[in-house]
Amino acid sequence: MAGLERVNRQLFPLRDISSVVQVFTDEVEKSTEPDLALLSIVSGAVENSLTCNRSPVMKETLAEEDDDSGGEFEIEYHIVDALYSQFRSIILGSVDLSAYGDSKYATRELVKKVSDVIWNSLSRSYYKDRAHLQSIYSYLTGNKLDCFGVALAVVAGCQVLGFNDVHLALSEDHAWVVFGENGQETAEVTWHGKGNEDKRGQPIGRGVGSLSWLYVKGQPVICDRYMEVTALVSSINPSFNMTTDIKEVADFQQQLMWMLYDRGYLERYPMALGNLGDLEEINPTSGRPHCSDLFAQAVDASRKYYNNQHVYPYTYQGGYYFRQKMYKEALESWANAADVLREYNYSRDDEELYKELMDIANELIPHVMKAVGSGIDAHSILKDPECFAHLLRLYDGICQWEEGSVTPVLHIGWAKPLVNTIAKFDASVRAQLVIDLQDDLDEEHSSEKEEKVTGKTVPSDSGNVEEKTEEPSKVGDNLNNNNYTKALENECAPRNGSSSGTVHPSIEALTAACSEKILNPDFLLQGDGEPFVAGGKDDLPADIPEVDSGLTKLVGKKMGSNGFHSATSSTTTESTPIPAKLEIKRKSNVNFVSGLLHTEDGRPKLTLGSRKMCGLKDLLLSEKLNTQAISLQLTAQSQVQVGRKTRSGAQDVSGGSRPKRTRRE
């Protein structure tokens, strides 16, 4: 009961924000181990009292009064004492420490046990987007917790057991724990999306999923106790409903954040700095840094401490510039966010970031274009080639996010807004931009790579294809069709400066036969069946007897029957180590700090890195835009599975299309 022993009982009952802030201040200043359970219970009680237990009429009345009384709530000491004792009883009564030895550091089995205790006492429903479920108060009074709440409760439970080496690790949309003597061990303790709860106890960093934004490539915010208090405060949600916030809760959170800011606990926490910036934008505090400075601090923290692996500091900053109608700065911040995305592979776990970017691309940027499109101001962003470059950099980053990912990102819903936006820029403005291609800048490196790829398949006299073992650096190259296309071009097409005689013999024979036969779509899309619609090998011209075997092996090696990387050769299971190729950081010639380079004559210079955007270079700079071609290029091969209907109406999967998996209940 160490936490309650330090509490000044004269502060109770808690009736105003200042008294609650004092409870937090005393706990932070008087202890090297602030009691997370106690502080989470107190903050949760205040938050729920001001949001969940009042009517809309009461809210509107308080908003009209606009006083500094701090809202109406009353938190009695005996209530806090009872809830605190209940939490300790749950943990101490469910975990037998004698079963885990005498180690002073937590073990994976112990962490898993505590997470099981929390998990098994929750209600059976999922509350992914419900507010006010992140505190231990919510757990004790309603048996409900969100993703962050479960992780916080596990850390608080380990603290109750005396294991102070267990700490929170936070990405931008997920939480897990680190533990051990030097904090080198990691473990999942919570859920992220329905069906992922069975990962509890497993270490972080296995499988292809570890390369997603959800896990920030080994650059999470590793908390100490004081930063865990900061995370607890940052998770407070002032919302009353989808459109209304409670001013008193926002003030309560803002005062706590400044108390922690003054003690340096926000310095390494970009998300908390962004949250404080949002609060300051709405309600500035006299004598405090401006909200724009806080957003800049969040960006600097991401670059300084986390290798620029965090996206939200840039979206926070871009959102602020957008609301202030500083549209050029907003475009630059959003483009900087997309530069971070280049380092990741998209997965379905990145749903929140996907929605954020789609809102930027399909709602905010079109609004910007509409706002400035009718003006004739000489400083309009439509006359600024740098703004055009920022727009291309944004989409280039998103396209590169898609490359190497199992799940496609771009579809026609993305392409149409981009085409409409590009059309707003005059040809003279677009022509001022200098565009380099990353492949051109790495020509020497690419030539060496092509030589290795060409050496992989050597046709023998019998027409069969001799396959050499793939190097580790090639594994994982073709997790989707964007990379498959690039690899196939490298293998089949002649290199620059070579004659057509060096083309793969099967390709030459297939090309020659196209004038007499109709190509089979299934063969082109999935690599299955015969090359031509009518007949089999017997109907082929005599000079291409082994086209099918050679190309089927070539295509089959690159992709599965559904157009994506074959499940039998991919490394998506938790027990399989990450391929060497996927551990290598992607190269990018874009300057992440300044965003753009400039030529000697002052023209903006941009380097495109994604395959899709590189293919659009000439179209983007042409005097007359071919909008249909741009749309097709952006969405090319994002979806390749072709479904055919049988007479009974059921989907025919005999042509290589994989049937949908049954949803796990």
C-alpha positions in Angstrom: 0.0 0.0 0.0 3.0 2.2 -0.5 1.2 4.5 -2.9 -1.6 5.3 -0.6 0.7 5.9 2.3 2.3 8.8 0.4 -1.0 10.4 -0.5 -1.8 13.6 1.4 -5.3 12.7 2.8 -6.0 16.3 3.5 -6.5 16.8 -0.3 -9.5 14.5 -0.2 -12.3 14.6 -1.2 -10.9 15.7 -4.6 -13.3 18.4 -5.9 -11.2 20.4 -8.3 -8.4 20.0 -10.8 -5.7 21.6 -8.7 -6.1 19.0 -6.0 -5.8 16.2 -8.5 -2.7 17.8 -10.0 -1.2 18.0 -6.5 -1.8 14.3 -6.0 0.2 13.6 -9.2 2.9 16.1 -8.3 3.4 14.6 -4.9 3.6 11.1 -6.3 6.1 12.1 -9.0 8.3 14.2 -6.7 8.3 12.0 -3.6 9.0 8.6 -5.1 11.4 7.0 -7.5 8.6 4.5 -8.3 5.4 6.4 -8.8 2.4 4.1 -8.2 0.8 3.5 -11.6 -2.3 1.8 -10.2 -3.0 4.6 -7.8 -2.6 7.4 -10.4 -4.6 5.5 -13.0 -7.5 5.0 -10.6 -7.5 8.7 -9.7 -7.3 10.0 -13.2 -9.8 7.5 -14.4 -12.3 8.5 -11.7 -12.0 12.1 -12.6 -12.3 11.5 -16.3 -15.3 9.2 -16.0 -17.0 11.6 -13.5 -16.7 14.5 -16.0 -17.6 12.6 -19.2 -19.6 9.4 -18.6 -21.8 10.6 -15.7 -23.3 13.8 -17.1 -26.0 14.7 -19.5 -25.6 16.8 -22.6 -27.7 19.5 -21.0 -25.3 19.7 -18.1 -22.3 19.9 -20.4 -23.8 22.8 -22.4 -24.6 24.6 -19.2 -21.0 24.3 -17.9 -19.6 25.3 -21.3 -21.7 28.5 -21.3 -20.5 29.4 -17.7 -16.9 29.0 -18.9 -15.5 29.4 -15.4 -12.3 28.0 -13.9 -13.9 26.0 -11.1 -12.6 22.8 -12.8 -16.0 21.1 -13.2 -18.1 19.2 -10.7 -16.8 16.0 -9.3 -16.0 14.5 -5.9 -13.6 11.7 -5.4 -13.6 10.3 -1.8 -10.6 8.8 -0.2 -12.3 5.6 0.8 -13.4 5.0 -2.8 -9.8 5.2 -4.1 -8.6 3.1 -1.2 -11.2 0.4 -1.9 -10.4 0.2 -5.7 -6.6 0.3 -5.0 -7.0 -2.6 -2.5 -9.1 -4.5 -5.0 -6.5 -4.3 -7.8 -3.8 -5.5 -5.4 -5.9 -8.4 -4.3 -6.6 -9.5 -7.8 -2.9 -9.6 -8.7 -1.5 -11.0 -5.4 -4.3 -13.6 -5.2 -3.8 -14.8 -8.7 0.0 -15.0 -9.1 2.0 -17.5 -7.0 5.5 -16.0 -7.0 7.0 -19.3 -5.6 6.4 -20.9 -9.0 8.7 -18.5 -10.7 11.9 -18.8 -8.6 13.8 -16.2 -6.6 14.9 -14.0 -9.5 14.7 -10.3 -8.9 13.8 -9.8 -12.5 10.6 -10.8 -14.2 10.5 -13.8 -16.5 8.5 -14.3 -19.7 6.3 -16.8 -17.9 5.5 -14.3 -15.1 4.7 -11.5 -17.5 2.4 -13.9 -19.5 0.7 -14.9 -16.2 -0.1 -11.3 -15.2 -1.4 -10.6 -18.7 -3.6 -13.7 -18.5 -5.0 -12.5 -15.1 -5.9 -9.2 -16.6 -7.2 -10.6 -19.8 -9.4 -13.3 -18.3 -11.1 -10.9 -16.0 -12.3 -8.6 -18.8 -15.7 -8.7 -20.4 -15.8 -10.8 -23.6 -16.4 -7.8 -25.9 -13.9 -5.8 -27.9 -13.7 -2.0 -27.5 -11.3 -0.9 -30.1 -12.6 2.7 -30.6 -14.4 3.3 -27.4 -13.3 6.2 -25.2 -12.5 6.3 -21.5 -11.5 2.6 -21.3 -7.7 3.1 -20.8 -7.6 3.4 -17.0 -7.5 0.8 -14.2 -10.6 2.6 -12.9 -12.4 1.3 -15.9 -11.0 -2.2 -15.4 -12.2 -2.3 -11.7 -15.6 -0.7 -12.2 -16.6 -2.2 -15.6 -14.2 -5.0 -16.5 -13.4 -3.1 -19.7 -10.0 -2.0 -21.1 -8.8 -0.9 -24.5 -5.4 -2.0 -26.0 -3.3 0.5 -24.1 -5.3 -0.1 -20.9 -4.4 -3.8 -20.9 -0.7 -3.1 -21.3 -0.8 -0.4 -18.5 -2.6 -2.8 -16.2 0.0 -5.5 -16.8 2.9 -3.2 -16.0 1.0 -1.9 -12.9 0.4 -5.5 -11.9 4.1 -6.4 -12.1 4.8 -3.3 -10.0 2.4 -4.6 -7.4 4.4 -7.9 -7.4 7.7 -6.0 -6.9 9.1 -6.4 -10.4 10.2 -2.9 -11.3 12.0 -4.0 -14.4 8.8 -4.4 -16.4 8.1 -1.3 -18.4 5.9 -0.1 -21.3 7.1 0.0 -24.9 4.9 2.2 -27.1 4.6 2.6 -30.8 2.2 5.0 -32.3 -0.8 2.6 -32.3 0.3 -0.3 -30.1 1.8 -1.2 -26.7 3.9 -4.1 -25.3 6.4 -4.5 -22.4 10.1 -4.8 -22.0 11.6 -6.6 -19.0 14.8 -8.3 -17.8 18.0 -7.1 -16.3 18.7 -4.6 -19.0 15.2 -4.4 -20.5 16.3 -6.5 -23.5 13.4 -9.0 -23.4 10.1 -8.0 -25.0 6.6 -9.5 -24.8 3.1 -9.0 -26.3 0.6 -8.5 -23.5 -2.4 -6.9 -25.2 -4.4 -7.2 -28.3 -4.5 -5.2 -31.5 -7.5 -6.1 -33.6 -9.8 -9.1 -33.1 -8.0 -12.4 -33.4 -4.6 -11.2 -32.2 -5.1 -11.8 -28.5 -3.3 -15.2 -28.8 0.1 -13.4 -29.2 0.4 -12.6 -25.5 3.7 -13.7 -24.2 5.4 -13.8 -27.6 8.5 -11.7 -28.2 8.4 -8.7 -30.5 10.4 -8.7 -33.8 9.4 -11.9 -35.5 8.0 -12.4 -38.9 7.3 -10.0 -41.7 4.7 -8.2 -39.5 7.6 -6.8 -37.5 8.4 -4.5 -40.5 5.1 -2.8 -40.3 4.5 0.7 -38.9 2.7 -0.9 -35.9 6.1 -1.9 -34.5 8.2 1.1 -35.7 11.1 -1.1 -36.7 12.6 -1.5 -33.2 12.2 2.2 -32.4 9.4 2.4 -29.8 9.2 4.7 -26.9 10.7 2.7 -24.0 9.3 4.1 -20.8 10.6 4.5 -17.3 8.2 5.0 -14.5 7.9 8.7 -15.0 7.3 8.3 -18.8 4.7 5.7 -17.9 2.9 8.4 -15.9 3.2 10.6 -18.9 1.7 7.9 -21.1 -1.1 7.5 -18.6 -1.8 11.2 -18.7 -1.5 11.4 -22.5 -4.1 8.7 -22.8 -6.8 10.7 -21.0 -9.6 11.4 -23.5 -11.6 14.6 -23.1 -14.3 13.6 -25.6 -17.9 13.6 -24.6 -19.1 12.3 -27.9 -17.9 12.2 -31.5 -18.0 16.0 -31.9 -17.7 17.4 -28.4 -15.0 17.6 -25.9 -15.3 18.4 -22.1 -13.3 21.5 -21.4 -12.7 20.5 -17.8 -11.1 17.2 -18.7 -8.9 19.0 -21.4 -7.8 21.5 -18.8 -7.0 18.7 -16.3 -4.9 16.9 -18.9 -3.2 20.0 -20.0 -2.1 21.0 -16.5 -0.8 17.5 -15.8 1.1 17.5 -19.1 2.8 20.8 -18.3 3.8 19.5 -14.9 5.5 16.6 -16.5 6.9 18.7 -19.3 8.6 21.0 -16.8 10.4 17.9 -15.3 11.6 16.7 -18.7 9.4 13.6 -19.0 8.0 14.6 -22.4 11.4 15.1 -24.1 11.6 11.6 -25.5 7.9 11.2 -26.1 6.8 12.6 -29.5 3.2 11.6 -29.2 2.8 13.3 -25.9 4.4 16.5 -27.3 1.9 16.3 -30.2 -1.0 15.9 -27.8 0.1 18.8 -25.7 0.5 20.9 -28.9 -3.1 20.1 -29.8 -4.3 21.2 -26.3 -2.3 24.4 -26.5 -3.7 25.2 -30.0 -7.2 25.1 -28.5 -6.5 26.8 -25.2 -3.1 28.5 -25.1 -1.4 28.8 -21.7 0.2 32.2 -20.9 4.0 32.1 -20.7 4.3 28.7 -22.3 5.8 27.6 -25.6 3.6 28.1 -28.6 1.8 25.0 -30.0 3.9 25.3 -33.2 7.1 25.0 -31.1 5.7 21.8 -29.4 4.9 20.2 -32.8 8.5 21.1 -33.9 9.8 19.5 -30.7 7.9 16.3 -31.4 9.5 16.1 -34.9 13.0 16.8 -33.4 12.4 14.0 -30.8 11.5 11.5 -33.4 14.6 12.4 -35.4 17.0 12.5 -32.4 15.9 9.5 -30.4 14.0 7.2 -32.8 15.9 7.4 -36.1 13.0 9.3 -37.7 10.8 6.2 -37.6 7.6 8.0 -36.2 5.0 9.3 -38.6 2.5 11.1 -36.3 4.8 14.0 -35.4 4.6 15.1 -39.0 0.8 14.6 -39.3 0.3 16.6 -36.1 2.4 19.4 -37.6 0.7 19.1 -41.0 -2.7 19.3 -39.4 -1.8 22.4 -37.5 -0.5 24.1 -40.6 -3.7 23.1 -42.5 -5.9 24.6 -39.8 -3.8 27.8 -40.0 -4.2 27.9 -43.8 -0.4 27.5 -44.1 -0.9 25.2 -47.0 2.6 25.0 -48.4 4.0 24.1 -44.9 1.2 21.5 -44.5 2.1 19.8 -47.8 5.8 19.7 -46.8 4.9 18.1 -43.4 2.7 15.5 -45.0 5.4 14.7 -47.5 7.9 14.3 -44.7 5.5 11.8 -43.1 5.4 9.8 -46.3 9.2 9.8 -46.3 9.1 7.9 -43.1 6.7 5.4 -44.6 9.3 4.3 -47.1 11.0 2.3 -44.4 7.9 0.2 -43.7 5.9 -2.6 -45.4 2.1 -2.0 -45.3 0.0 -4.5 -43.4 -3.6 -4.7 -42.3 -2.5 -3.9 -38.8 -1.7 -0.4 -40.0 -5.4 0.5 -40.4 -5.2 3.7 -38.3 -2.4 5.1 -40.3 -4.0 4.1 -43.6 -7.2 6.0 -42.6 -5.1 9.0 -41.6 -3.2 9.2 -44.9 -6.4 8.6 -46.9 -8.0 11.5 -45.1 -5.1 13.7 -46.0 -4.9 12.6 -49.6 -8.6 12.5 -50.4 -10.1 15.1 -48.1 -7.6 17.7 -46.9 -5.5 18.2 -50.0 -8.5 18.5 -52.3 -9.9 21.1 -49.9 -6.6 23.0 -50.2 -6.8 22.9 -54.0 -10.3 24.2 -53.8 -9.4 27.0 -51.4 -6.5 28.3 -53.6 -7.8 27.3 -57.0 -10.0 30.3 -57.6 -7.5 33.0 -56.5 -5.0 34.9 -58.7 -2.5 35.6 -55.9 1.1 35.5 -57.1 2.0 33.4 -54.1 -0.6 30.8 -54.6 0.7 27.3 -54.1 -0.5 26.3 -57.5 2.2 28.5 -59.0 4.9 27.1 -56.7 6.9 24.1 -58.1 8.0 23.2 -54.6 4.4 22.5 -53.6 4.0 20.3 -56.7 7.2 18.4 -55.6 5.8 18.0 -52.0 2.6 16.5 -53.5 4.6 14.0 -55.6 6.8 13.1 -52.6 3.8 12.3 -50.6 2.5 9.8 -53.1 5.9 8.5 -53.8 6.3 7.6 -50.2 2.9 5.9 -50.1 3.7 3.9 -53.2 7.0 2.8 -51.7 5.1 1.8 -48.5 3.1 -0.5 -50.7 6.2 -2.1 -52.3 7.2 -5.3 -50.6 3.9 -5.6 -48.8 1.5 -8.5 -49.0 -1.6 -6.2 -49.0 -2.0 -3.5 -51.7 -2.6 0.1 -50.7 -3.5 2.2 -53.7 -6.8 1.8 -55.6 -8.9 4.0 -57.8 -10.1 6.0 -54.7 -6.6 7.2 -54.3 -5.9 7.8 -58.0 -8.8 10.1 -58.8 -8.0 12.8 -56.2 -4.3 12.8 -57.2 -5.1 13.2 -60.9 -7.5 16.1 -60.1 -4.9 17.7 -57.9 -2.1 17.4 -60.4 -4.3 18.9 -63.1 -4.5 22.1 -61.0 -0.8 22.8 -61.6 -0.1 24.5 -64.9 2.4 22.8 -67.3 4.8 25.7 -66.9 4.9 25.1 -63.1 5.4 21.4 -63.4 8.2 21.9 -65.9 10.2 23.8 -63.4 10.6 20.7 -61.2 13.7 18.5 -61.8 12.9 14.9 -61.2 15.6 12.2 -60.7 15.0 8.5 -60.5 16.6 6.5 -57.7 17.4 3.7 -60.2 19.3 6.1 -62.4 21.4 7.4 -59.5 22.1 3.8 -58.4 22.9 2.6 -62.0 26.1 0.9 -61.1 24.5 -0.9 -58.2 21.5 -1.9 -60.4 23.8 -3.3 -63.0 25.5 -5.6 -60.5 22.1 -6.7 -59.3 20.9 -7.4 -62.8 23.9 -9.6 -63.4 23.1 -11.6 -60.4 19.5 -12.0 -61.4 20.4 -13.0 -65.0 22.7 -15.6 -63.6 19.9 -17.3 -61.7 18.2 -19.0 -64.6 20.3 -20.6 -67.4 18.4 -22.6 -70.1 19.9 -26.0 -70.7 20.0 -27.9 -74.0 17.0 -29.9 -73.0 14.9 -26.7 -72.6 14.6 -27.1 -68.8 15.5 -24.2 -66.6 18.3 -24.8 -64.2 17.6 -22.8 -60.9 20.4 -21.7 -58.7 19.8 -21.1 -55.0 18.5 -17.6 -54.3 20.8 -15.5 -52.2 19.4 -14.3 -48.9 19.2 -10.7 -50.2 16.8 -11.8 -52.8 14.3 -13.5 -50.5 11.3 -11.4 -49.8 11.8 -9.2 -52.9 8.5 -10.2 -54.5 6.0 -10.1 -51.7 3.6 -8.3 -54.1 3.3 -7.7 -57.7 5.1 -4.3 -57.7 8.4 -6.0 -56.9 7.5 -9.0 -59.0 7.1 -6.8 -62.1 10.5 -5.3 -61.4 12.2 -8.6 -61.0 10.6 -10.1 -64.1 11.6 -7.1 -66.2 15.2 -7.5 -65.0 15.2 -11.3 -65.8 13.5 -11.2 -69.2 14.4 -7.8 -70.8 17.8 -7.0 -72.3 20.0 -4.6 -70.5 20.7 -1.2 -71.9 23.1 -1.3 -74.8 22.7 -5.1 -75.5 21.2 -6.6 -78.6 17.8 -8.3 -78.7 19.7 -11.6 -79.1 20.3 -11.7 -75.4 16.6 -12.0 -74.5 15.5 -15.2 -72.9 14.8 -17.8 -75.7 11.4 -18.6 -74.4 10.4 -14.9 -74.5 11.6 -14.6 -78.1 9.6 -17.7 -79.1 6.5 -16.6 -77.2 6.7 -13.2 -78.9 7.0 -14.7 -82.3 4.0 -17.0 -81.7 1.7 -14.1 -80.7 0.9 -13.4 -84.3 -0.7 -16.8 -84.7 -2.2 -17.5 -81.3 -4.2 -15.7 -78.6 -2.5 -15.4 -75.3 -4.1 -17.1 -72.3 -5.0 -14.4 -69.6 -4.5 -16.9 -66.8 -0.9 -17.6 -68.0 -0.1 -13.9 -68.0 -1.8 -13.0 -64.7 -1.2 -16.1 -62.5 1.5 -18.1 -64.5 -0.8 -21.1 -64.7 -2.0 -23.2 -67.7 -0.8 -23.0 -71.3 0.6 -19.8 -72.9 -2.2 -19.7 -75.5 -5.9 -20.1 -75.4 -6.4 -22.9 -77.9 -4.6 -26.2 -77.5 -1.6 -27.3 -75.5 2.0 -27.9 -76.2 1.2 -29.9 -79.3 -0.3 -26.9 -81.0 2.7 -24.7 -80.4 5.1 -23.9 -83.1 8.0 -26.3 -83.3 10.5 -23.7 -82.2 9.0 -23.2 -78.8 8.4 -26.7 -77.4 9.3 -25.7 -73.8 7.9 -22.2 -73.4 5.4 -23.4 -70.9 7.8 -25.2 -68.6 10.4 -22.5 -68.7 8.1 -19.5 -68.0 5.9 -21.4 -65.6 8.9 -22.1 -63.4 10.0 -18.5 -63.8 6.6 -17.1 -62.9 5.7 -19.7 -60.3 8.9 -19.0 -58.4 8.0 -15.4 -58.2 4.3 -15.5 -57.1 1.6 -17.7 -55.8 -1.6 -18.7 -57.4 -3.4 -15.6 -56.2 -0.8 -13.2 -57.7 1.1 -12.6 -54.5 4.1 -14.3 -53.0 3.5 -18.0 -52.5 2.6 -18.9 -48.9 4.8 -22.0 -49.0 8.0 -19.9 -49.5 7.1 -16.7 -47.6 8.3 -16.0 -44.1 5.1 -14.9 -42.5 5.0 -17.3 -39.6 6.0 -16.2 -36.1 8.6 -19.0 -35.7 10.5 -18.1 -38.9 13.3 -15.5 -38.7 13.0 -12.4 -40.9 14.7 -12.8 -44.3 18.0 -11.0 -44.7 16.6 -8.8 -47.5 13.9 -7.6 -45.2 16.3 -6.6 -42.5 18.2 -4.3 -44.8 17.0 -0.7 -44.6 15.6 0.6 -47.9 17.8 3.1 -49.7 16.3 6.4 -50.5 18.0 9.4 -52.1 15.4 11.8 -50.7 16.7 14.2 -48.1 14.6 13.5 -45.1 15.5 16.7 -43.3 15.0 19.3 -45.9 12.6 17.2 -48.0 13.8 18.8 -51.3 17.1 19.6 -52.9 17.8 22.5 -55.3 19.8 22.8 -58.5 22.4 25.5 -59.0 19.8 27.8 -60.7 17.4 27.4 -57.8 14.9 24.9 -59.3 13.5 22.3 -56.9 14.9 18.8 -57.4 13.1 15.7 -56.4 14.2 12.0 -56.3 11.5 9.4 -56.9 12.1 6.0 -55.3 8.9 4.0 -56.0 8.4 1.9 -59.1 5.0 3.4 -59.8 6.0 7.0 -59.5 9.2 6.5 -61.5 7.0 5.2 -64.3 5.0 8.4 -64.2 7.9 10.8 -64.6 7.3 11.7 -68.2 3.5 11.8 -67.8 3.8 14.2 -64.8 6.1 16.6 -66.7 4.3 16.5 -70.1 2.5 19.7 -71.3 -0.8 17.9 -71.6 -1.7 15.5 -68.8 -2.9 12.0 -69.7 -5.0 11.6 -66.6 -6.2 8.1 -67.6 -2.7 6.8 -68.0 -1.7 8.2 -64.6 -4.7 6.5 -62.9 -3.8 3.2 -64.5 -0.2 3.4 -63.5 -1.0 4.3 -59.9 -3.4 1.4 -59.5 -1.5 -1.1 -61.7 -1.3 -4.6 -60.2 -2.7 -3.4 -56.9 -5.4 -6.0 -57.5 -4.6 -8.9 -59.8 -6.9 -11.8 -58.7 -9.4 -12.5 -61.4 -12.5 -14.4 -60.3 -14.6 -16.4 -62.8 -18.1 -17.6 -62.2 -19.2 -21.1 -63.0 -22.7 -22.0 -64.1 -23.8 -22.6 -60.5 -22.6 -19.1 -59.6 -19.8 -20.3 -57.4 -16.3 -18.9 -57.9 -14.1 -21.1 -60.1 -10.7 -21.5 -58.4 -9.3 -24.1 -60.7 -7.5 -21.5 -62.8 -5.2 -20.8 -59.8 -7.3 -18.3 -57.8 -7.1 -19.1 -54.1 -10.4 -19.4 -52.3 -11.1 -17.1 -49.4 -10.1 -18.4 -46.0 -12.9 -19.0 -43.5 -13.0 -16.2 -40.9 -11.7 -17.4 -37.6 -14.4 -17.1 -34.9 
